[in-house]
């Protein structure tokens, strides 16, 4: 059973690293690079393609996180420990709430906002150099949601570290 616990924890940490790391890579490396090198219209198209390519990987990681997280909770041995149940469960509740918010924001971003923006960008004339105001507004709204995803990712990581430290 101990080997299974190690495997579940490894899966959990690996899935978190891929999901959250992919989001940070996009925000801190890919977006700034294309901001300097291509027009806003081309950048929007490229980022939409990259996001669409990462989406199945990200959602697979979310499923792995949910199942491995549940496994880790039920096999950690803290649910019956009266000394840890208060602080542990409080921090676990905070982490679960942060993860739920993160999943909701990611769902809104990937299933509602991104397809809407992709359709609007596809309808542009091929030679368009500037985004029309309504499309730029959608892009700006997606940037806000992306920023919130980043903030909640960091908070979730902080809660995960606090859990491992027993805080």
HELIX and SHEET records of a PDB file:
HELIX    1   1 UNK A    2  UNK A   25  1                                  24    
HELIX    2   2 UNK A   26  UNK A   30  3                                   5    
HELIX    3   3 UNK A   31  UNK A   37  1                                   7    
HELIX    4   4 UNK A   40  UNK A   75  1                                  36    
HELIX    5   5 UNK A   85  UNK A  107  1                                  23    
HELIX    6   6 UNK A  108  UNK A  113  3                                   6    
HELIX    7   7 UNK A  114  UNK A  122  1                                   9    
HELIX    8   8 UNK A  133  UNK A  165  1                                  33    
END                                                                             
